[in-house]
Amino acid sequence: MSESKGENCPQTIVTDEGPIDVPPTPAPSPGLLTTLPTVVRWAVLALVSFVLSGALFLSHIPGALLLGPMAAAILVATNGARLSVHRVPYVIAHSLIGCIIARSLDLETLKAVAHDWPIFLSIVLAVIAASSLLGYLIAKADILPGTTAVWGTSAGAASAMVLMAEAHGADARLVAFMQYLRVVFVATGASIMAAFVFNIEGGAAQVIVWFPPTDWFELGKTVAVALVAAVIGAKLRIPAGTMLLPMVATTTLHILGYITIDLPEWLLALAYGLLGWKIGLSFTRRILRHAASALPQVVGSIVLLMGFCGGLAFLLWWLKGIDPLTAYLATSPGGLDSVAIIAASTPVDMSFVMALQTTRLLLIILIGPAISSFVARRLTVKG
């Protein structure tokens, strides 16, 4: 039992040996941005996000539209911005991420999975097992907490893994740090393999039309379905339901031909930016120090997972005669978006690459929670 006389006043703790006065806990010192008006702090965040996103995008860094706002949010958060993203726009961003995943699930992808399902299942389960083992070892070594380590090493779409991790009690900040670090490593490795190992010249840089001609009726239908599904997911309190239900609903209606998922780039940029802000604004200097201290082990786990997936690609080429670059891109451990961009600019079997990547993402979404719970229980029992 304790009695507090104020944040900056001495505290008296009553123990078996009598009352003991302890020094007061100092209030957190204000940062550079703390005294600025709220609207000015938001303006600073938006400006820094735009500059960093533009720099990363022009440098062809994968995930620039999320990494830039996240880095900007971390920068202002650790300098006293004291901002937070409201739940409503955050849920809307969740639903749009579900639509992005649904957009990759077309009939050609599903046919490829159905035709070669034993190969897909074997490869996907092997990658999931390897990433889960790495997560377990990181957690066992007390580098990161159990569920955080498992979701951080999960080889799925980075944005989806962050949302799933948050829904299942992991630290979304550290998961984002691990996931997007791996995205950069994997995308860089895949580009190097294509250019130097397989001597493939990169295609023309993908031109992004930020404000394309838009079928507003189709866009309205897609967004309406996603938002209704997200609200249902939130009301039912389904873990990550604000992403999963929109994904299922829009995928089903898209395949049946009732909606066309055609999301303009400006809308996706807003969704990624909101997610980046939500994650980044929750960072503290202590979390940054923790992430920095875990960096060598996290990088080591990424390199090991990339090497394991490269071995699986070799087996696909050796046993099944699949084109080596196709096999390498198909087995690369995330993220789906960046691998798709590289595959689109190189002469590979695009349907095979996307089918294997998508199958792994869906399986991780389905069994990832069970794996993280299993690892957490094992660590608790051994602890």
C-alpha positions as CSV (number, residue, x, y, z in Angstrom):
1,M,0.0,0.0,0.0
2,S,1.3,3.4,-0.9
3,E,0.2,7.0,-0.6
4,S,1.1,9.5,-3.3
5,K,1.2,13.2,-2.5
6,G,1.7,14.3,-6.1
7,E,3.9,13.6,-9.0
8,N,6.8,15.8,-7.9
9,C,6.2,15.3,-4.1
10,P,7.9,12.8,-1.9
11,Q,6.1,9.5,-1.6
12,T,5.7,7.5,1.6
13,I,5.6,3.7,1.3
14,V,4.3,1.8,4.3
15,T,6.3,-1.4,4.9
16,D,6.5,-4.0,7.7
17,E,9.4,-1.9,9.1
18,G,7.4,1.3,9.1
19,P,7.0,4.2,6.6
20,I,9.8,5.0,4.2
21,D,10.1,8.2,2.3
22,V,11.3,7.7,-1.3
23,P,12.4,10.3,-3.8
24,P,9.6,11.7,-6.1
25,T,9.2,10.4,-9.7
26,P,10.1,13.3,-11.9
27,A,7.5,14.4,-14.5
28,P,8.5,13.7,-18.1
29,S,10.4,16.7,-19.5
30,P,8.7,18.4,-22.5
31,G,10.2,17.9,-25.9
32,L,10.9,20.3,-28.7
33,L,7.3,20.1,-30.0
34,T,5.3,19.9,-26.8
35,T,4.6,23.6,-26.4
36,L,3.4,24.1,-30.0
37,P,-0.3,24.2,-30.8
38,T,-1.8,20.9,-31.7
39,V,-2.6,21.9,-35.3
40,V,1.1,22.9,-35.8
41,R,2.3,19.6,-34.4
42,W,0.0,17.7,-36.9
43,A,1.3,20.0,-39.7
44,V,4.9,19.2,-38.7
45,L,4.1,15.5,-38.8
46,A,2.4,15.7,-42.2
47,L,5.3,17.7,-43.7
48,V,8.0,15.4,-42.3
49,S,6.0,12.3,-43.5
50,F,5.7,13.7,-47.0
51,V,9.5,14.5,-47.2
52,L,10.6,11.1,-45.9
53,S,8.1,9.1,-48.0
54,G,9.2,11.0,-51.1
55,A,12.8,10.4,-50.4
56,L,12.2,6.6,-49.7
57,F,10.0,6.3,-52.8
58,L,12.5,8.0,-55.1
59,S,15.2,5.6,-53.6
60,H,12.9,2.7,-54.6
61,I,12.7,1.5,-51.0
62,P,9.8,-1.0,-50.6
63,G,7.0,0.1,-48.4
64,A,8.0,3.7,-48.7
65,L,4.4,4.9,-48.2
66,L,4.2,3.3,-44.8
67,L,7.9,3.5,-43.7
68,G,8.0,7.3,-44.3
69,P,5.0,8.2,-42.1
70,M,6.1,5.7,-39.5
71,A,9.7,7.2,-39.3
72,A,8.2,10.7,-39.2
73,A,5.9,9.7,-36.4
74,I,8.7,8.1,-34.4
75,L,10.7,11.3,-34.9
76,V,8.0,13.7,-33.6
77,A,6.8,11.3,-30.9
78,T,10.2,11.1,-29.3
79,N,10.4,14.9,-29.4
80,G,7.3,15.6,-27.4
81,A,4.6,15.7,-30.1
82,R,2.0,13.8,-27.9
83,L,-0.3,13.0,-30.8
84,S,-2.5,10.0,-31.5
85,V,-4.5,8.6,-34.3
86,H,-8.3,8.4,-33.7
87,R,-9.8,4.9,-33.8
88,V,-12.2,5.6,-36.6
89,P,-9.7,6.5,-39.4
90,Y,-7.4,3.7,-38.1
91,V,-10.2,1.1,-38.6
92,I,-10.9,2.5,-42.1
93,A,-7.2,2.0,-42.9
94,H,-7.5,-1.6,-41.5
95,S,-10.3,-2.3,-44.0
96,L,-8.4,-0.9,-46.9
97,I,-5.4,-3.2,-46.1
98,G,-7.9,-6.1,-46.3
99,C,-8.9,-4.9,-49.7
100,I,-5.3,-4.7,-50.9
101,I,-4.9,-8.4,-50.0
102,A,-8.2,-9.3,-51.6
103,R,-7.0,-7.6,-54.8
104,S,-4.3,-10.2,-55.3
105,L,-6.7,-13.1,-55.0
106,D,-8.0,-13.6,-58.5
107,L,-9.1,-16.7,-60.3
108,E,-5.7,-17.3,-61.9
109,T,-4.0,-17.3,-58.5
110,L,-6.6,-19.7,-57.1
111,K,-6.3,-22.1,-60.1
112,A,-2.5,-22.2,-59.7
113,V,-2.9,-23.1,-56.1
114,A,-5.4,-25.8,-56.8
115,H,-3.2,-27.3,-59.6
116,D,0.0,-27.6,-57.5
117,W,-1.4,-27.7,-54.0
118,P,1.0,-30.4,-52.6
119,I,4.0,-28.2,-53.6
120,F,2.4,-25.0,-52.3
121,L,1.4,-26.6,-49.0
122,S,4.8,-28.2,-48.4
123,I,6.8,-25.0,-49.2
124,V,4.5,-22.8,-47.2
125,L,4.5,-25.0,-44.1
126,A,8.3,-25.3,-44.2
127,V,8.7,-21.5,-44.3
128,I,6.1,-21.0,-41.5
129,A,7.9,-23.6,-39.4
130,A,11.3,-22.0,-39.9
131,S,10.1,-18.5,-39.1
132,S,8.2,-19.7,-36.0
133,L,11.3,-21.5,-34.8
134,L,13.4,-18.4,-35.2
135,G,10.8,-16.4,-33.3
136,Y,10.8,-19.0,-30.5
137,L,14.6,-18.8,-30.2
138,I,14.6,-15.0,-30.1
139,A,11.9,-15.1,-27.4
140,K,13.7,-17.9,-25.5
141,A,16.9,-15.8,-25.4
142,D,14.9,-13.0,-23.8
143,I,15.7,-10.7,-26.8
144,L,12.0,-9.9,-27.4
145,P,8.7,-11.1,-25.8
146,G,7.3,-14.4,-27.1
147,T,4.3,-13.3,-29.2
148,T,6.2,-10.2,-30.4
149,A,9.1,-12.3,-31.6
150,V,6.8,-14.8,-33.4
151,W,4.8,-12.2,-35.3
152,G,7.9,-10.2,-36.0
153,T,9.5,-13.2,-37.8
154,S,6.3,-14.4,-39.5
155,A,6.8,-14.4,-43.3
156,G,3.7,-12.7,-44.4
157,A,2.6,-9.2,-45.7
158,A,4.2,-6.8,-43.3
159,S,1.2,-4.5,-42.8
160,A,-1.1,-7.5,-42.2
161,M,1.3,-9.1,-39.7
162,V,1.5,-5.8,-37.7
163,L,-2.3,-5.7,-37.5
164,M,-2.6,-9.4,-36.5
165,A,0.2,-8.9,-33.9
166,E,-1.6,-6.0,-32.4
167,A,-4.9,-7.9,-32.2
168,H,-3.2,-10.8,-30.4
169,G,-1.4,-8.8,-27.7
170,A,2.0,-8.4,-29.3
171,D,4.0,-5.1,-29.3
172,A,3.0,-3.7,-32.7
173,R,6.0,-1.3,-32.6
174,L,8.6,-3.9,-32.4
175,V,6.8,-6.2,-34.8
176,A,6.7,-3.3,-37.3
177,F,10.4,-2.8,-36.8
178,M,11.2,-6.5,-37.5
179,Q,8.8,-6.8,-40.4
180,Y,9.8,-3.8,-42.4
181,L,13.5,-4.4,-41.8
182,R,12.9,-7.8,-43.4
183,V,11.0,-6.3,-46.3
184,V,14.0,-4.1,-47.1
185,F,16.4,-7.0,-46.8
186,V,14.3,-9.4,-48.9
187,A,13.5,-6.8,-51.6
188,T,17.1,-5.8,-51.9
189,G,18.2,-9.5,-52.0
190,A,15.7,-10.3,-54.7
191,S,16.7,-7.4,-56.8
192,I,20.4,-8.4,-56.5
193,M,19.7,-12.0,-57.3
194,A,17.7,-11.0,-60.4
195,A,20.4,-8.5,-61.7
196,F,23.6,-10.3,-60.8
197,V,23.0,-14.0,-60.3
198,F,20.4,-14.5,-63.0
199,N,21.7,-11.6,-65.2
200,I,18.2,-10.2,-65.7
201,E,18.1,-6.5,-66.6
202,G,15.4,-4.7,-64.6
203,G,12.4,-3.5,-66.5
204,A,11.3,0.1,-66.7
205,A,10.5,1.6,-63.4
206,Q,6.9,1.2,-62.6
207,V,5.1,4.5,-63.2
208,I,2.6,5.2,-60.5
209,V,-0.4,7.3,-61.4
210,W,-1.5,8.9,-58.1
211,F,-4.8,10.3,-59.4
212,P,-5.9,7.9,-62.1
213,P,-9.4,8.0,-63.8
214,T,-11.6,6.4,-61.2
215,D,-14.8,4.5,-61.5
216,W,-16.4,6.1,-58.4
217,F,-19.3,3.8,-58.4
218,E,-17.1,0.7,-58.2
219,L,-14.8,2.4,-55.7
220,G,-17.8,3.3,-53.6
221,K,-19.1,-0.3,-53.6
222,T,-15.7,-1.6,-52.6
223,V,-15.2,0.9,-49.8
224,A,-18.8,0.4,-48.5
225,V,-18.4,-3.4,-48.3
226,A,-15.1,-3.1,-46.6
227,L,-16.4,-0.6,-44.0
228,V,-19.5,-2.6,-43.2
229,A,-17.4,-5.7,-42.8
230,A,-14.9,-3.8,-40.6
231,V,-17.7,-2.5,-38.4
232,I,-19.0,-6.0,-38.0
233,G,-15.5,-7.3,-37.1
234,A,-15.1,-4.5,-34.5
235,K,-18.5,-5.2,-33.0
236,L,-17.9,-8.9,-32.7
237,R,-14.4,-8.2,-31.4
238,I,-12.8,-10.7,-33.8
239,P,-9.0,-10.5,-33.5
240,A,-7.9,-8.4,-36.5
241,G,-11.5,-8.6,-37.7
242,T,-11.4,-5.0,-39.1
243,M,-8.9,-6.3,-41.6
244,L,-9.9,-10.0,-42.0
245,L,-13.6,-9.5,-42.6
246,P,-13.1,-6.9,-45.3
247,M,-10.6,-9.1,-46.9
248,V,-13.0,-12.1,-47.0
249,A,-16.0,-10.0,-48.0
250,T,-14.3,-8.1,-50.9
251,T,-12.5,-11.3,-52.1
252,T,-15.8,-13.2,-52.3
253,L,-17.7,-10.4,-54.1
254,H,-14.7,-9.7,-56.4
255,I,-14.5,-13.3,-57.5
256,L,-18.2,-13.5,-58.0
257,G,-18.1,-10.4,-60.2
258,Y,-20.2,-8.1,-58.0
259,I,-17.4,-5.6,-57.3
260,T,-14.2,-4.6,-58.9
261,I,-11.3,-3.8,-56.5
262,D,-9.6,-0.9,-58.1
263,L,-8.1,1.2,-55.4
264,P,-6.4,4.5,-56.4
265,E,-2.9,5.1,-55.2
266,W,-3.8,8.3,-53.3
267,L,-6.3,6.3,-51.2
268,L,-3.7,3.6,-50.5
269,A,-1.2,6.3,-49.6
270,L,-3.6,7.7,-47.0
271,A,-4.3,4.2,-45.5
272,Y,-0.6,3.4,-45.3
273,G,0.1,6.8,-43.8
274,L,-2.4,6.4,-41.1
275,L,-1.0,3.0,-40.2
276,G,2.5,4.4,-40.1
277,W,1.4,7.2,-37.9
278,K,-0.5,4.9,-35.5
279,I,2.6,2.7,-35.0
280,G,5.2,5.5,-35.0
281,L,3.4,7.8,-32.5
282,S,3.4,5.1,-29.9
283,F,7.2,4.8,-29.9
284,T,9.2,6.1,-27.0
285,R,12.9,6.5,-26.6
286,R,13.0,3.4,-24.4
287,I,11.4,1.3,-27.2
288,L,13.9,2.7,-29.7
289,R,16.8,1.6,-27.4
290,H,15.2,-1.8,-27.0
291,A,14.9,-2.2,-30.8
292,A,18.5,-1.0,-31.4
293,S,19.8,-3.5,-28.8
294,A,17.9,-6.4,-30.6
295,L,19.1,-5.3,-34.1
296,P,22.0,-7.8,-34.5
297,Q,19.8,-10.8,-33.6
298,V,17.0,-9.6,-35.7
299,V,19.2,-9.1,-38.7
300,G,20.7,-12.6,-38.1
301,S,17.2,-14.2,-38.1
302,I,16.4,-12.4,-41.3
303,V,19.5,-13.7,-43.1
304,L,18.9,-17.2,-41.8
305,L,15.3,-17.2,-43.0
306,M,16.4,-15.8,-46.4
307,G,19.0,-18.6,-46.7
308,F,16.4,-21.2,-45.8
309,C,14.0,-19.9,-48.4
310,G,16.8,-19.9,-50.9
311,G,17.4,-23.6,-50.2
312,L,13.7,-24.2,-50.8
313,A,13.9,-22.4,-54.1
314,F,16.9,-24.6,-55.1
315,L,14.7,-27.7,-54.4
316,L,11.9,-26.4,-56.5
317,W,14.4,-25.9,-59.4
318,W,16.1,-29.2,-58.9
319,L,13.1,-31.5,-58.3
320,K,10.4,-29.7,-60.3
321,G,12.3,-27.9,-63.0
322,I,10.8,-24.5,-62.0
323,D,12.7,-21.5,-63.4
324,P,15.3,-20.5,-60.7
325,L,14.3,-16.9,-60.5
326,T,10.6,-17.8,-60.3
327,A,11.3,-20.2,-57.5
328,Y,13.4,-17.6,-55.6
329,L,10.8,-14.9,-55.8
330,A,8.0,-17.3,-54.9
331,T,9.8,-18.5,-51.8
332,S,11.1,-15.1,-50.7
333,P,9.9,-14.5,-47.1
334,G,7.8,-11.3,-47.7
335,G,6.5,-8.9,-48.3
336,L,4.0,-9.7,-51.0
337,D,3.8,-6.2,-52.5
338,S,7.5,-5.7,-53.0
339,V,8.0,-9.2,-54.4
340,A,5.1,-8.6,-56.8
341,I,6.7,-5.4,-58.1
342,I,10.0,-7.2,-58.8
343,A,8.2,-10.1,-60.4
344,A,6.2,-7.8,-62.6
345,S,9.4,-6.3,-64.1
346,T,11.3,-9.6,-64.7
347,P,10.6,-12.6,-67.0
348,V,9.1,-15.0,-64.4
349,D,5.9,-17.0,-63.9
350,M,3.9,-14.3,-62.2
351,S,0.9,-16.5,-61.4
352,F,3.1,-19.1,-59.6
353,V,5.0,-16.4,-57.6
354,M,1.8,-14.7,-56.5
355,A,0.0,-18.0,-55.8
356,L,2.7,-19.2,-53.4
357,Q,3.1,-15.8,-51.7
358,T,-0.6,-15.5,-51.3
359,T,-1.0,-19.0,-50.0
360,R,1.6,-18.4,-47.3
361,L,0.0,-15.1,-46.3
362,L,-3.4,-16.7,-45.9
363,L,-2.1,-19.7,-43.9
364,I,-0.2,-17.4,-41.6
365,I,-3.3,-15.4,-41.0
366,L,-5.2,-18.6,-40.2
367,I,-2.7,-20.4,-38.0
368,G,-0.5,-17.5,-36.8
369,P,-2.5,-16.9,-33.7
370,A,-2.3,-20.6,-32.6
371,I,1.5,-20.6,-33.2
372,S,2.0,-17.4,-31.1
373,S,-0.2,-18.8,-28.3
374,F,1.7,-22.1,-28.4
375,V,5.1,-20.3,-28.2
376,A,3.9,-18.1,-25.3
377,R,2.6,-21.1,-23.4
378,R,5.9,-23.0,-23.9
379,L,7.9,-20.0,-22.7
380,T,5.6,-19.6,-19.6
381,V,5.9,-23.2,-18.7
382,K,9.7,-23.2,-19.0
383,G,9.9,-19.9,-17.2
